Amino acid sequence: MSNLRILISGASIAGPTLAYFLARSGAKVTIVERSPSLRKDGQNIDIRGVGLQVIRQMGVEDAVRAAHTSEAGLRFVDENNKIQAEFPADPDNAMSPTSEIEILRGQLAQILFENAKKEGVEYVFGDYITSIDQNEGKVHVGFANSAEAREYDLVIAADGQNSKTRTLAFGDEAKDCIHSLGQYMMYFTIGRSDTDTEWANWYNAPQRRCILMRPDNTGTTRVVFAIIDTDPRLEEALSGSLANQKEIWRELFADAGWEAERTLKGLDAAEECYMQRVAQVKMPSWFSGRVALAGDAGYCPSPITGMGTTCALVGSYILAGEIAKYGNDYKTAFQEYEQKLQPIIANAQKLPPGGPKLLNPETNLGITILNTTLGFMTATGLNKLIEKLAEGGPDAFELPAYTF
Protein backbone atom coordinates (compact mmCIF):
# COMPACT_ATOMS: atom_id res chain seq x y z
CA MET A 1 0.00 0.00 0.00
CA SER A 2 1.10 3.57 -0.64
CA ASN A 3 1.70 5.66 2.46
CA LEU A 4 -1.91 6.84 2.61
CA ARG A 5 -2.95 9.39 5.21
CA ILE A 6 -6.23 8.17 6.69
CA LEU A 7 -8.46 9.83 9.28
CA ILE A 8 -10.90 7.77 11.32
CA SER A 9 -13.67 9.37 13.37
CA GLY A 10 -14.49 7.27 16.45
CA ALA A 11 -12.38 5.38 18.99
CA SER A 12 -14.76 2.65 20.17
CA ILE A 13 -14.62 -0.74 18.41
CA ALA A 14 -14.67 -0.29 14.63
CA GLY A 15 -12.24 2.65 14.60
CA PRO A 16 -9.28 1.09 16.45
CA THR A 17 -9.79 -2.26 14.68
CA LEU A 18 -9.64 -0.57 11.28
CA ALA A 19 -6.69 1.58 12.38
CA TYR A 20 -4.68 -1.44 13.52
CA PHE A 21 -4.90 -3.24 10.20
CA LEU A 22 -4.37 -0.08 8.13
CA ALA A 23 -1.27 0.87 10.12
CA ARG A 24 0.16 -2.62 9.68
CA SER A 25 -0.25 -2.22 5.92
CA GLY A 26 1.73 1.02 5.87
CA ALA A 27 -0.89 3.75 6.20
CA LYS A 28 -0.44 6.77 8.44
CA VAL A 29 -3.58 6.65 10.58
CA THR A 30 -5.13 9.22 12.91
CA ILE A 31 -8.20 8.59 15.07
CA VAL A 32 -10.17 11.60 16.27
CA GLU A 33 -12.54 11.07 19.20
CA ARG A 34 -15.07 13.57 20.54
CA SER A 35 -14.71 12.38 24.17
CA PRO A 36 -11.86 13.96 26.17
CA SER A 37 -10.40 10.51 26.84
CA LEU A 38 -11.03 6.89 25.93
CA ARG A 39 -14.54 5.94 27.03
CA LYS A 40 -14.28 2.95 29.33
CA ASP A 41 -17.97 2.64 30.18
CA GLY A 42 -20.53 0.41 28.51
CA GLN A 43 -22.43 -2.82 28.90
CA ASN A 44 -21.80 -6.46 28.03
CA ILE A 45 -21.23 -7.03 24.32
CA ASP A 46 -20.87 -10.21 22.26
CA ILE A 47 -18.17 -11.41 19.89
CA ARG A 48 -19.47 -14.15 17.62
CA GLY A 49 -18.32 -16.37 14.77
CA VAL A 50 -16.08 -14.59 12.29
CA GLY A 51 -15.72 -11.71 14.75
CA LEU A 52 -13.59 -13.99 16.91
CA GLN A 53 -11.42 -14.75 13.87
CA VAL A 54 -10.69 -11.03 13.52
CA ILE A 55 -9.72 -10.87 17.20
CA ARG A 56 -7.28 -13.72 16.59
CA GLN A 57 -5.77 -11.97 13.58
CA MET A 58 -5.16 -8.92 15.75
CA GLY A 59 -3.28 -11.04 18.30
CA VAL A 60 -5.52 -10.03 21.21
CA GLU A 61 -7.56 -13.20 21.72
CA ASP A 62 -5.85 -14.04 25.03
CA ALA A 63 -6.48 -10.54 26.38
CA VAL A 64 -10.11 -10.63 25.28
CA ARG A 65 -10.72 -14.06 26.80
CA ALA A 66 -9.09 -12.93 30.04
CA ALA A 67 -11.67 -10.13 30.22
CA HIS A 68 -14.61 -12.48 29.61
CA THR A 69 -17.48 -11.80 32.03
CA SER A 70 -17.99 -15.57 32.49
CA GLU A 71 -21.75 -15.24 32.04
CA ALA A 72 -23.22 -18.74 32.41
CA GLY A 73 -26.23 -18.16 30.20
CA LEU A 74 -29.63 -16.46 30.08
CA ARG A 75 -32.62 -17.18 32.32
CA PHE A 76 -36.15 -15.93 31.86
CA VAL A 77 -37.69 -15.32 35.30
CA ASP A 78 -41.08 -14.28 36.66
CA GLU A 79 -42.00 -11.67 39.26
CA ASN A 80 -41.07 -14.06 42.07
CA ASN A 81 -37.66 -14.74 40.50
CA LYS A 82 -38.75 -18.26 39.57
CA ILE A 83 -36.90 -19.57 36.53
CA GLN A 84 -39.22 -20.05 33.55
CA ALA A 85 -36.63 -21.00 30.93
CA GLU A 86 -32.87 -21.43 30.91
CA PHE A 87 -30.46 -21.08 27.99
CA PRO A 88 -26.92 -22.07 29.05
CA ALA A 89 -23.99 -20.53 27.20
CA ASP A 90 -23.05 -22.77 24.30
CA PRO A 91 -19.73 -22.04 22.57
CA ASP A 92 -20.67 -24.45 19.77
CA ASN A 93 -23.85 -22.55 18.93
CA ALA A 94 -23.22 -19.22 17.21
CA MET A 95 -26.81 -18.15 17.93
CA SER A 96 -26.72 -18.83 21.68
CA PRO A 97 -28.15 -15.87 23.69
CA THR A 98 -24.87 -15.82 25.62
CA SER A 99 -21.99 -15.90 23.15
CA GLU A 100 -18.62 -17.59 23.48
CA ILE A 101 -17.09 -14.21 24.30
CA GLU A 102 -18.98 -11.76 26.52
CA ILE A 103 -16.92 -8.69 27.39
CA LEU A 104 -17.61 -5.20 28.70
CA ARG A 105 -17.53 -2.62 25.92
CA GLY A 106 -15.05 -0.43 27.77
CA GLN A 107 -12.62 -3.28 28.37
CA LEU A 108 -12.68 -4.30 24.71
CA ALA A 109 -12.18 -0.66 23.69
CA GLN A 110 -9.13 -0.45 25.97
CA ILE A 111 -7.61 -3.61 24.46
CA LEU A 112 -8.14 -2.37 20.91
CA PHE A 113 -6.82 1.10 21.79
CA GLU A 114 -3.57 -0.28 23.17
CA ASN A 115 -3.20 -2.64 20.21
CA ALA A 116 -3.57 0.18 17.68
CA LYS A 117 -1.15 2.41 19.59
CA LYS A 118 1.53 -0.27 19.29
CA GLU A 119 1.27 0.09 15.50
CA GLY A 120 1.85 3.84 15.63
CA VAL A 121 -1.76 5.00 15.31
CA GLU A 122 -2.20 8.62 16.44
CA TYR A 123 -5.13 9.43 18.75
CA VAL A 124 -6.63 12.90 19.11
CA PHE A 125 -9.14 13.15 21.97
CA GLY A 126 -11.53 15.98 22.71
CA ASP A 127 -12.04 16.98 19.09
CA TYR A 128 -14.34 16.14 16.20
CA ILE A 129 -14.92 16.77 12.51
CA THR A 130 -16.96 19.86 11.61
CA SER A 131 -16.50 20.02 7.84
CA ILE A 132 -15.55 17.75 4.94
CA ASP A 133 -14.54 19.13 1.55
CA GLN A 134 -13.32 16.50 -0.88
CA ASN A 135 -12.16 16.39 -4.47
CA GLU A 136 -10.51 13.80 -6.71
CA GLY A 137 -7.20 14.26 -4.95
CA LYS A 138 -7.75 14.75 -1.22
CA VAL A 139 -10.22 15.29 1.61
CA HIS A 140 -9.96 18.60 3.46
CA VAL A 141 -11.24 18.23 7.01
CA GLY A 142 -12.14 20.94 9.49
CA PHE A 143 -12.12 20.30 13.24
CA ALA A 144 -13.94 21.91 16.16
CA ASN A 145 -10.76 22.71 18.07
CA SER A 146 -8.33 23.45 15.25
CA ALA A 147 -8.18 26.68 13.28
CA GLU A 148 -6.77 25.02 10.19
CA ALA A 149 -8.22 22.29 8.00
CA ARG A 150 -6.10 19.19 7.49
CA GLU A 151 -5.67 17.07 4.40
CA TYR A 152 -6.17 13.31 4.14
CA ASP A 153 -6.37 10.72 1.41
CA LEU A 154 -9.35 8.95 2.97
CA VAL A 155 -11.77 9.57 5.85
CA ILE A 156 -13.67 6.80 7.63
CA ALA A 157 -16.72 7.49 9.80
CA ALA A 158 -16.77 4.99 12.67
CA ASP A 159 -18.55 7.19 15.18
CA GLY A 160 -21.64 5.12 15.87
CA GLN A 161 -25.31 4.86 15.04
CA ASN A 162 -25.87 8.61 15.31
CA SER A 163 -22.72 9.49 13.35
CA LYS A 164 -22.25 13.21 12.75
CA THR A 165 -19.47 12.50 10.24
CA ARG A 166 -21.91 10.46 8.13
CA THR A 167 -24.22 13.46 7.92
CA LEU A 168 -21.39 15.78 6.84
CA ALA A 169 -20.17 13.43 4.10
CA PHE A 170 -23.42 11.98 2.79
CA GLY A 171 -25.87 14.86 3.24
CA ASP A 172 -29.45 14.01 2.29
CA GLU A 173 -28.45 10.44 1.55
CA ALA A 174 -27.99 9.91 5.30
CA LYS A 175 -31.14 11.78 6.34
CA ASP A 176 -33.46 8.79 6.74
CA CYS A 177 -30.92 6.02 7.32
CA ILE A 178 -31.87 5.33 10.95
CA HIS A 179 -34.81 2.91 11.08
CA SER A 180 -36.37 2.81 14.54
CA LEU A 181 -37.67 -0.52 15.85
CA GLY A 182 -39.98 1.24 18.30
CA GLN A 183 -38.00 0.25 21.39
CA TYR A 184 -35.93 2.32 23.83
CA MET A 185 -33.28 1.17 26.27
CA MET A 186 -31.56 2.59 29.33
CA TYR A 187 -28.20 1.11 30.37
CA PHE A 188 -26.62 1.53 33.82
CA THR A 189 -24.67 -0.29 36.55
CA ILE A 190 -25.69 -1.15 40.12
CA GLY A 191 -24.09 -2.91 43.07
CA ARG A 192 -24.36 -6.70 43.32
CA SER A 193 -26.67 -8.40 45.81
CA ASP A 194 -27.24 -11.94 47.04
CA THR A 195 -29.85 -12.51 44.33
CA ASP A 196 -27.33 -11.87 41.56
CA THR A 197 -25.54 -14.89 40.10
CA GLU A 198 -23.32 -15.72 37.15
CA TRP A 199 -26.50 -15.95 35.03
CA ALA A 200 -28.14 -13.14 33.12
CA ASN A 201 -31.80 -12.71 34.12
CA TRP A 202 -34.54 -11.47 31.79
CA TYR A 203 -37.85 -10.34 33.28
CA ASN A 204 -40.90 -9.20 31.32
CA ALA A 205 -43.51 -6.83 32.72
CA PRO A 206 -46.79 -5.88 31.04
CA GLN A 207 -46.86 -3.03 28.52
CA ARG A 208 -43.84 -4.43 26.68
CA ARG A 209 -41.36 -3.65 29.46
CA CYS A 210 -38.25 -5.67 30.20
CA ILE A 211 -35.54 -5.67 32.86
CA LEU A 212 -32.32 -7.45 31.93
CA MET A 213 -29.63 -7.93 34.59
CA ARG A 214 -26.22 -9.32 33.67
CA PRO A 215 -23.08 -10.18 35.65
CA ASP A 216 -19.77 -8.50 34.93
CA ASN A 217 -16.17 -9.12 36.00
CA THR A 218 -15.84 -6.03 38.18
CA GLY A 219 -18.11 -6.98 41.06
CA THR A 220 -21.17 -5.05 39.87
CA THR A 221 -24.33 -5.87 37.91
CA ARG A 222 -25.21 -4.39 34.51
CA VAL A 223 -28.85 -3.41 34.03
CA VAL A 224 -30.91 -2.71 30.93
CA PHE A 225 -34.40 -1.25 31.03
CA ALA A 226 -36.25 -1.73 27.74
CA ILE A 227 -39.68 -0.61 26.62
CA ILE A 228 -41.67 -0.58 23.38
CA ASP A 229 -43.79 2.53 23.57
CA THR A 230 -44.88 5.49 21.46
CA ASP A 231 -44.68 7.96 24.36
CA PRO A 232 -43.16 11.07 22.70
CA ARG A 233 -41.23 11.86 25.88
CA LEU A 234 -38.93 8.92 25.17
CA GLU A 235 -37.80 10.32 21.84
CA GLU A 236 -37.47 13.82 23.30
CA ALA A 237 -35.42 12.49 26.22
CA LEU A 238 -32.71 11.21 23.88
CA SER A 239 -31.43 14.75 23.54
CA GLY A 240 -32.39 15.83 27.06
CA SER A 241 -30.61 15.86 30.39
CA LEU A 242 -29.70 12.73 32.33
CA ALA A 243 -31.93 13.89 35.18
CA ASN A 244 -34.90 14.09 32.83
CA GLN A 245 -34.14 10.65 31.38
CA LYS A 246 -34.00 9.12 34.86
CA GLU A 247 -37.32 10.73 35.79
CA ILE A 248 -39.06 9.24 32.75
CA TRP A 249 -37.67 5.74 33.30
CA ARG A 250 -38.54 5.93 37.00
CA GLU A 251 -42.16 6.69 36.09
CA LEU A 252 -42.34 3.98 33.41
CA PHE A 253 -40.92 1.21 35.62
CA ALA A 254 -42.28 2.14 39.06
CA ASP A 255 -44.86 -0.68 38.99
CA ALA A 256 -42.89 -3.19 36.89
CA GLY A 257 -42.35 -5.66 39.73
CA TRP A 258 -39.51 -8.14 40.32
CA GLU A 259 -36.27 -6.15 40.89
CA ALA A 260 -37.76 -2.82 39.74
CA GLU A 261 -37.50 -1.11 43.13
CA ARG A 262 -33.87 -2.08 43.61
CA THR A 263 -32.81 -1.22 40.07
CA LEU A 264 -34.60 2.12 40.13
CA LYS A 265 -32.71 3.04 43.28
CA GLY A 266 -29.55 2.01 41.44
CA LEU A 267 -30.54 4.18 38.50
CA ASP A 268 -30.98 7.18 40.79
CA ALA A 269 -27.43 6.70 42.11
CA ALA A 270 -25.80 5.78 38.80
CA GLU A 271 -23.43 8.37 37.35
CA GLU A 272 -22.84 6.62 34.05
CA CYS A 273 -26.08 5.95 32.17
CA TYR A 274 -26.82 5.71 28.50
CA MET A 275 -30.20 5.94 26.79
CA GLN A 276 -30.66 4.61 23.29
CA ARG A 277 -33.26 4.30 20.57
CA VAL A 278 -33.18 0.72 19.29
CA ALA A 279 -32.69 1.05 15.57
CA GLN A 280 -30.92 -0.21 12.49
CA VAL A 281 -28.81 1.86 10.11
CA LYS A 282 -29.44 1.17 6.44
CA MET A 283 -27.54 3.22 3.88
CA PRO A 284 -27.87 2.87 0.09
CA SER A 285 -24.06 2.90 -0.05
CA TRP A 286 -21.26 2.81 2.51
CA PHE A 287 -19.05 5.29 0.70
CA SER A 288 -19.25 8.70 -0.88
CA GLY A 289 -16.16 9.77 -2.77
CA ARG A 290 -13.18 9.38 -0.44
CA VAL A 291 -15.30 8.91 2.70
CA ALA A 292 -16.50 5.49 3.87
CA LEU A 293 -18.56 4.17 6.78
CA ALA A 294 -17.60 1.43 9.24
CA GLY A 295 -19.41 -0.23 12.13
CA ASP A 296 -22.68 1.15 13.47
CA ALA A 297 -22.25 4.34 11.45
CA GLY A 298 -22.83 2.33 8.29
CA TYR A 299 -24.79 -0.78 9.21
CA CYS A 300 -25.87 -0.95 12.84
CA PRO A 301 -27.90 -4.17 13.19
CA SER A 302 -29.39 -3.02 16.56
CA PRO A 303 -28.50 -4.35 20.02
CA ILE A 304 -31.29 -6.94 19.96
CA THR A 305 -29.42 -8.95 17.31
CA GLY A 306 -26.27 -9.35 19.40
CA MET A 307 -24.28 -8.80 16.20
CA GLY A 308 -23.18 -5.17 16.45
CA THR A 309 -19.67 -5.83 17.71
CA THR A 310 -19.09 -8.71 15.32
CA CYS A 311 -20.23 -6.59 12.36
CA ALA A 312 -17.93 -3.77 13.46
CA LEU A 313 -14.93 -6.09 13.75
CA VAL A 314 -15.52 -7.94 10.49
CA GLY A 315 -16.47 -4.82 8.54
CA SER A 316 -13.34 -2.97 9.70
CA TYR A 317 -11.14 -5.94 8.83
CA ILE A 318 -12.56 -6.19 5.31
CA LEU A 319 -12.40 -2.43 4.72
CA ALA A 320 -8.76 -2.34 5.82
CA GLY A 321 -7.98 -5.39 3.69
CA GLU A 322 -9.44 -3.88 0.54
CA ILE A 323 -7.66 -0.55 1.09
CA ALA A 324 -4.40 -2.43 1.65
CA LYS A 325 -5.00 -4.43 -1.51
CA TYR A 326 -5.91 -1.56 -3.85
CA GLY A 327 -4.00 1.35 -2.30
CA ASN A 328 -4.67 4.59 -4.15
CA ASP A 329 -7.50 2.98 -6.11
CA TYR A 330 -9.92 3.78 -3.31
CA LYS A 331 -13.00 3.48 -5.53
CA THR A 332 -12.33 -0.19 -6.22
CA ALA A 333 -11.41 -0.77 -2.58
CA PHE A 334 -14.69 0.68 -1.35
CA GLN A 335 -16.71 -1.21 -3.96
CA GLU A 336 -15.10 -4.53 -2.99
CA TYR A 337 -15.68 -3.74 0.68
CA GLU A 338 -19.39 -3.31 0.04
CA GLN A 339 -19.65 -6.40 -2.10
CA LYS A 340 -17.89 -8.68 0.37
CA LEU A 341 -19.57 -7.37 3.52
CA GLN A 342 -23.15 -6.96 2.32
CA PRO A 343 -24.16 -10.64 2.76
CA ILE A 344 -22.96 -10.60 6.37
CA ILE A 345 -24.81 -7.39 7.18
CA ALA A 346 -27.99 -8.51 5.42
CA ASN A 347 -28.01 -11.62 7.57
CA ALA A 348 -27.16 -9.76 10.78
CA GLN A 349 -30.00 -7.29 10.26
CA LYS A 350 -32.64 -9.99 9.82
CA LEU A 351 -35.23 -9.84 12.60
CA PRO A 352 -37.83 -12.41 13.62
CA PRO A 353 -41.47 -11.71 12.68
CA GLY A 354 -42.71 -8.95 14.94
CA GLY A 355 -39.18 -7.75 15.75
CA PRO A 356 -38.58 -6.94 19.42
CA LYS A 357 -42.29 -7.34 20.23
CA LEU A 358 -41.88 -11.11 20.05
CA LEU A 359 -39.95 -11.23 23.33
CA ASN A 360 -41.72 -8.27 24.93
CA PRO A 361 -45.44 -9.12 25.25
CA GLU A 362 -48.08 -6.48 25.96
CA THR A 363 -50.15 -8.38 28.55
CA ASN A 364 -49.72 -10.76 31.47
CA LEU A 365 -51.31 -13.47 29.34
CA GLY A 366 -48.78 -12.85 26.60
CA ILE A 367 -45.94 -13.09 29.11
CA THR A 368 -47.31 -16.37 30.44
CA ILE A 369 -47.55 -17.78 26.91
CA LEU A 370 -43.98 -16.66 26.12
CA ASN A 371 -42.53 -18.12 29.32
CA THR A 372 -44.47 -21.37 28.91
CA THR A 373 -43.30 -21.72 25.32
CA LEU A 374 -39.66 -21.03 26.18
CA GLY A 375 -39.85 -23.35 29.19
CA PHE A 376 -41.26 -26.16 27.06
CA MET A 377 -38.55 -25.69 24.45
CA THR A 378 -35.71 -25.85 26.97
CA ALA A 379 -37.27 -28.71 28.98
CA THR A 380 -37.71 -30.87 25.88
CA GLY A 381 -34.54 -29.84 24.08
CA LEU A 382 -36.47 -28.22 21.24
CA ASN A 383 -34.41 -25.07 21.76
CA LYS A 384 -31.62 -26.92 19.96
CA LEU A 385 -33.56 -26.20 16.79
CA ILE A 386 -32.30 -22.65 17.14
CA GLU A 387 -28.89 -23.97 16.16
CA LYS A 388 -30.25 -24.46 12.67
CA LEU A 389 -30.35 -20.70 12.36
CA ALA A 390 -26.60 -20.67 12.76
CA GLU A 391 -26.35 -22.05 9.22
CA GLY A 392 -26.93 -18.48 8.09
CA GLY A 393 -25.38 -16.94 11.17
CA PRO A 394 -21.98 -15.48 11.97
CA ASP A 395 -20.17 -18.78 11.40
CA ALA A 396 -21.53 -19.20 7.88
CA PHE A 397 -19.19 -16.71 6.21
CA GLU A 398 -15.58 -17.26 5.27
CA LEU A 399 -13.33 -14.39 6.24
CA PRO A 400 -11.34 -13.08 3.25
CA ALA A 401 -7.57 -13.43 3.51
CA TYR A 402 -5.42 -10.30 3.34
CA THR A 403 -1.76 -9.49 3.76
CA PHE A 404 -1.09 -6.79 6.31
N, C-alpha and C positions, 0 to 999 in steps of 0.2 A: 504494500500500500504506500502511496505517496504520503508525505508528512502533512496530512490534513489537519487543519485546526477546526475542532468540533466543540460546540457549546451544548451542554445538556442542562435543561431546566428541571430541577427536582432531585433531591438526594434521599429518596426513600428506598425503594426496592429496584424498580426498573432502571433508574438513572445510574447508580453505582455498578449494577451488573453490566449494563451497556458500556460504561466507561472502562471497566476492567478489561473487557475483550478488545475494545478499540485501542486502548493504550498498549496492549500486548502486540497489536498488529502495526504499531508505529505511529498512531495518531497522537496529536497533542490535544489533550482533552481537559476541558474546564467544566465543572458542575457549579451552577449558581442555585442557591437555595434561599428562599424567602425567610425562613426561620433564622434567628440569630445564632443558633448552634444546631447540631444534629438532634433531631427529635427522637427521643428514646422512649416515648410513650406508645400506647397502642395495645390492642387485644391479641388473642390467640389467632394465628393464621396457619394455613395448611400449605404444605409442599407435596405435590402429588406427581406420580408418573414421570413424564419427561422433565418436569421441573427439578426432580432430584438428580437427573442426569446432568443438568446444567450446573447444579451445585457441585457435583463431582468434578466437572471440567474446570471449575474455578479453584479447586483444591481446598474447599472449606467444608467438606462434608463432615469431618470429625468435629469441627467447631460447632456446626449446626446441630449435629446429633447430641453433643454435650449440653446444648441449651434446650433440648426437648422438654416440654412441660410434663411428659410422662402421663398424659391423660389416658385413662383406662378405657374410655368409651363414652357413649351417650345413653342416658336414661331419660325416659319420659315418666314424669311423676304427677300425682294428683295433689289436691289441696292439702292432704294429710301426709304428704311426702312418701306415699306408697308407690312403689315402682310399678308402672303399667307396661313398660316395654324396655328392653335392654339391648343395645347394639355395641358389643365389645369392639375395641380397636382391632382391625384386621389388616396387617401389612400386605397381605396377598390380594386384597380387594381394593382396587383403586377408587371405588365409589363408596367406601366405608365412611360413615359420618365423621369418625375420628381418623385422620390420615396417619400414614406412617411417620410423618414428621409434623408435629405441632410445636410451634415456636412463637414467642411473643414478637410482635412486629418490631418493637424497638431493639430487641436483641439481634434480630436478623439484620436490621439496618446498620447496627454497629459493626457486625461481622463484615458486611459488604463494604462499608465505608473504609475500614482498615485494609481490606483486601485491595481496593482500588487505589488507596494512597500508596501502597507498596509499589504500584506500577507507575507512579509519578503523576497521577491524576490531581489536578488543582481544584480545590474547593473554595468557593466564595460564599460565605454565609451572610445573612442579613441584607440581601439584595435580590432584585428580581427584574425581569425583562419588561420594559415599558413600550418598546417600539421595535418593529422588524421591517427592514427595507432591503429587499433582495433583488438581484439581477442575475444575469447569466454567469457572472463571475464570482460574486461573493454575497454574503448576508451581512448587512450593517445592523447592529443591535444596540439599542439604547437601554440604559439601566436606570433604576430609580435613584441610586446613590452614586452615580458617576456622571460627570459633566460631559464626557466625550463618548461617542458611539465607538464600538469595537467591531472588528471585521473577522468573520469566520467563513469557513468553507461550507459547513453544514450546521444546522441547529436542530436539536431533538427536544420535543416537548414531552417530558416524563413527570409532569407535575400534577397528576391525579385526575380524578373524575371531573372536577370543576376547573380544569386547566385554563388559566388566563393566557398562557402562551398559545394554546390552540386557537383561541378567539382572535388574537393578534394576527396569526399567520393565515388562518382559513376564512376569517370574516363571516359572511352570511352562511357559508357552507357548514359552519360549526354551530349555527344558531339553534337548531332543533335536534342536536345530536344526543341529548340526554333524555332517555325514555324512562319515565318514572314507572315503578311497579306498584305504586300506591301504598307503600309501606315506609315507615320511619323507624329509626333505631337510635338509642342512646347508649353509649359505651362508657363504663366507669369501673373503678376498682374499690373493693371494700375489704375490711379485715376478715380473716378466716374465723370460722366458729366450729363447734363440735359436729354440726350437721354437714359440714363440707367434707368431701372425700376426694379421691383421685378421679372420680367420675364427673363428667359434665351432666348437669340436670336441666331438663327442658320442661317447663310448666306452662300450660295454656290456661288462660282465663277467658271468660266470655267477652264478646265484642272484639274478637280477633286480636287479643293481647297475649303477649308471650314474655316470660322471664327465663333467660338462659344464664346459668351460672357455671363457670368453668374454672378448674384449678390452674395455677401457674407454678413456676419454680422459684418464686420469690417470697412465698409465705402469705400471699394474699389470694383473693378470689376475684376473678373478672366477671363482670355482670353486663348483660345486654337486655335492655327493655326494647320490645318491638311492638308496633301496633299498625294495623291497616285501618286507616281512617281518612275521611275527607275534611276533617276539621281544618279550616284555613289557618288557624293559629300555628299548626305544625309547620306548614310551609314558611310562614312569616318568621317563625322562631329560628330557622336556619341561619338567618342573617342578623339575629338579635343577640342580646346579651346572654351570658351563661346563667345569670340569675333568673331571667325570664324563661329560659329553656327548662331549668329545674322546676320552676313553678308549674309549668304546663304538664311535665311528666309526673309531678307529684299529684296533681289533680286527676290525671288519667289513670293512675295506678293505685290510688288510695284504697280502693275496694277490691283489688285484684286477688287477694288471698295468698296462701302459701307463704313465701318469704318476702312478700311485698313490704310489710312494715319495716323489717330489718334492712332491706335493700334501699328503701326510700331514705332511711336515716343515713345510710352510707352515701347515697347520692348527695344529700345535703352537705356532708362533710368533704366530699370528693373535690379535689382541686383540679384534677385533670379529667375532663369529660369531653366527649365528642359526639355531636349529633349529626345524623346523616340521613339523607333521602336515599332509599334503596332504589337503584336505577341501573340501567345498562347504557353504555355509550356505543352508538352505532354511527360511524362516519362513512360516507360514500367512498372515501379514499383516505389512506393514512399518510399521505404526503402531499405537499403543495410546494412546487419548486424545490428549493434546497432545505425545506423544513419538513421533518417527519414526526410522527407520533409514536410513543412507546408506552406500554402498560395501560393503566386505567384511563389515561388521557386519550387513548385511541380506541380501546376496546374493552372497557370495564364490563365484566360479565355479571356483576353484582355480588355482594357478600353471601347471598343465599345459595350460590352455586359452589362455594368453597374453592373456586378455581382462579380467583384474582391474582394471587401470588404466583401460581404456576404459569399463568398467561404472561405475567410481567417478566418472569425469568426467561421463559422460552422465547417470547417475542424479542427481548433485548439481545439474546444470544443470536437469533437469526438475523436481526438487523445489523448487528456488529459483523457477523460473518459475511453478509452480502456486501457491506461497505469495504471490508477487508479484501474481498474477492475482486471487486470492480473498481476500487479506488476512486479516481476522479470522475468516473462514469456513474455519477450518483443517481441518474434517472433509471438506469438499468438496475442498480442496487436496490432502489426503493421499490421498483416493480417486482423484482424477485422476492423481496421481503414480503410484500403483500400476497403474492401468489403462494408462497410456501406456508405462510402463517394462517391464511384465511380458513382452511379446513379445521384447524385446531380451535380458532375463535368461534366459528360457527357452531361447533359441537359444545364448547364451553358455555355459550349463551343460550343453549336450549333449556327451556323450562318445562316442568310437568304441566299438564292441563290445569288451568286455574292459577298457575304461578304460586306465589307465597300463600294464597288463601287455602291451599290444600292442607297445609300443616298448621293453620291458624283459624280454626272454626269460629263461627259467629256465636253459637249458642252452647249451652251446657250439653244438650243432646248431641250436637256435632262433636264436642270434645270427647264425650263418652264413646261415640262411634269410632272416632280416630284412635283413641287409646285401646279400645277393644280390638280393632283391626291390627294395630301394630303389635299388641300383645299376642294375638293369635299367630301372626307371622313369625315372631321370634320364638314362641313356644313350640311351634311345629317345624321350624327350620325353613319356612317358606321365604324368609327374608334373604336366604341365599340366592333367590332369583334375582335380587338386585345386582348380583355380580355379573349377570348377563349384560347389564348396561355398560359395564367396563369395556366391552368389546368396542364401543365407540367412545370410550373415555380417554383419560390422559395417558394411558399406557398403549393406546392403539396407534400412535404416531411415531414414526422413526425420526429421530433428531438428525438433521443434516450434519455432515462432517465438514469442518472448516480448519484451516491452518492459521493459528494466531501466533 
